[in-house]
Amino acid sequence: MARVPIYRVIADDLLAQISSGDLPISSQLPTEAELSTRYGVSRMTVRQAMDQLESAKVIVRLRGSGSYVREAPKRLRGMDGLRSFTAEFGAGGASVASRIVHQETTSAVPREVTDELATARSTQFVRLARVRLVEGVPAAYQESWIPFSVAPGLARDELIDGSLYRTLAERYSVELGWASQIISTSLATKQLAGLLDEKPRSPLLTIRRTTYSKRNVPIEFVRSWTRESFPLIQRIEAD
């Protein structure tokens, strides 16, 4: 088996630190001299590792200033319309997957859920909780509640291509109409930090959204917590 060049080992280690958020977007990387000491290699080897990261558009080098972590396009979440999480990130070419934490039918739901979905006239709900992964990295944790009458088999059905909205549309003939959402921030609890591979009390982007069908019937209430390193981008039109 061919031996992996040391510069690639260093590049992969730095990339892992960037992906995890230990080296956040726009942060300055250590100097070549500091990295040389840290890894016990020559500055030429470090330079090769940095060349690889620069070619992959992971970092940018500024003459006389240093090297900085670039904004990764695949981490941008486009929210220009009512789309699934997969579509929001997939537009940038990112690979999106889910890890299901809960998929169950329940009548024990938070008051917020019953308030938001009251006009659906349902006493049973499907709870779908997922960790959303972008390029294999935990990006967000989402908890969705869907009235049982909207999708009776959802608690036992596998999602079509991992998409809730596509499953509702194709399997249950739900036509999405519009949504109302509130965007705010919060600090990661110990539980959220564990799910998102973050540090407790790290800042998270919080979204609470109620989605309605074209008949103005609420079909989903979702709460989501997104890591700071996966920012939102929106196009805003003038009136």
Backbone hydrogen bonds, N-H to C=O, Kabsch-Sander energy under -0.5 kcal/mol:
donor,donor_aa,acceptor,acceptor_aa,energy
8,R,5,P,-0.8
9,V,5,P,-1.5
10,I,6,I,-2.2
11,A,7,Y,-2.3
12,D,8,R,-2.7
13,D,9,V,-1.9
14,L,10,I,-2.5
15,L,11,A,-2.4
16,A,12,D,-2.1
17,Q,13,D,-1.8
18,I,14,L,-2.0
19,S,15,L,-2.8
20,S,16,A,-2.0
21,G,17,Q,-0.7
21,G,18,I,-0.6
22,D,17,Q,-1.1
23,L,17,Q,-2.0
26,S,69,V,-2.2
27,S,24,P,-2.0
29,L,67,S,-2.9
35,L,31,T,-2.7
36,S,32,E,-2.4
37,T,33,A,-1.9
38,R,34,E,-2.5
39,Y,35,L,-2.6
40,G,36,S,-1.0
41,V,36,S,-1.6
46,V,42,S,-1.8
47,R,43,R,-2.5
48,Q,44,M,-1.8
49,A,45,T,-1.8
50,M,46,V,-2.5
51,D,47,R,-2.4
52,Q,48,Q,-1.8
53,L,49,A,-1.9
54,E,50,M,-2.5
55,S,51,D,-2.4
56,A,52,Q,-1.6
57,K,54,E,-1.5
58,V,53,L,-2.7
59,I,53,L,-0.9
60,V,68,Y,-2.5
62,L,66,G,-3.1
63,R,61,R,-0.5
65,S,62,L,-2.5
66,G,62,L,-2.4
68,Y,60,V,-2.7
69,V,27,S,-2.2
70,R,58,V,-2.7
75,R,72,A,-2.3
76,L,73,P,-1.5
77,R,231,P,-2.6
78,G,76,L,-0.7
78,G,88,E,-1.8
79,M,77,R,-0.5
79,M,233,I,-2.1
83,R,81,G,-1.2
88,E,84,S,-2.3
89,F,85,F,-1.9
90,G,86,T,-2.8
91,A,87,A,-1.3
92,G,89,F,-1.6
93,G,90,G,-2.0
94,A,89,F,-1.1
96,V,94,A,-0.6
97,A,133,L,-2.5
99,R,131,V,-2.4
100,I,98,S,-0.5
101,V,129,A,-3.2
102,H,129,A,-1.6
104,E,127,R,-2.1
106,T,125,F,-3.1
109,V,107,S,-1.1
113,V,110,P,-1.0
114,T,110,P,-1.5
115,D,111,R,-2.5
116,E,112,E,-2.1
117,L,113,V,-2.2
118,A,115,D,-0.8
120,A,117,L,-1.7
121,R,118,A,-2.0
125,F,106,T,-2.8
126,V,146,I,-3.1
127,R,104,E,-3.2
127,R,125,F,-0.6
128,L,126,V,-0.6
128,L,144,S,-2.9
129,A,102,H,-2.6
130,R,142,Q,-2.7
131,V,99,R,-2.6
132,R,130,R,-0.6
132,R,140,A,-3.4
133,L,97,A,-3.1
134,V,137,V,-2.7
135,E,95,S,-3.5
135,E,133,L,-0.5
137,V,134,V,-1.8
139,A,132,R,-3.3
140,A,132,R,-1.5
141,Y,225,W,-2.2
142,Q,130,R,-2.9
143,E,223,R,-2.9
144,S,128,L,-2.9
145,W,221,F,-2.6
146,I,126,V,-2.2
148,F,124,Q,-2.6
150,V,147,P,-1.5
151,A,147,P,-1.2
154,L,151,A,-1.7
156,R,153,G,-1.4
157,D,153,G,-1.5
160,I,163,S,-0.5
161,D,159,L,-0.6
162,G,159,L,-1.1
163,S,160,I,-2.3
164,L,162,G,-0.5
167,T,163,S,-1.7
168,L,164,L,-2.7
169,A,165,Y,-2.2
170,E,166,R,-2.9
171,R,167,T,-2.4
172,Y,167,T,-0.8
172,Y,168,L,-0.7
173,S,169,A,-0.6
174,V,168,L,-2.4
175,E,173,S,-0.5
176,L,174,V,-0.7
177,G,212,Y,-2.9
178,W,212,Y,-1.1
180,S,210,T,-2.3
182,I,208,R,-2.5
184,S,206,T,-2.9
186,S,204,L,-2.1
188,A,202,S,-2.6
193,A,189,T,-2.8
194,G,190,K,-1.8
195,L,191,Q,-1.9
196,L,192,L,-2.4
197,D,193,A,-0.7
198,E,193,A,-2.5
201,R,188,A,-3.2
202,S,199,K,-1.8
204,L,186,S,-3.0
205,L,226,T,-2.9
206,T,184,S,-2.8
206,T,204,L,-0.6
207,I,224,S,-2.3
208,R,182,I,-2.2
209,R,222,V,-2.5
210,T,180,S,-2.7
211,T,209,R,-0.5
211,T,220,E,-2.7
212,Y,178,W,-3.4
213,S,217,V,-2.4
214,K,175,E,-2.0
216,N,213,S,-2.0
219,I,211,T,-2.9
220,E,211,T,-1.3
221,F,145,W,-2.1
222,V,209,R,-2.6
223,R,143,E,-2.4
224,S,207,I,-2.4
225,W,141,Y,-2.4
226,T,205,L,-2.9
227,R,139,A,-2.7
228,E,203,P,-0.8
230,F,227,R,-2.0
233,I,77,R,-2.5
236,I,234,Q,-0.6
237,E,235,R,-0.6
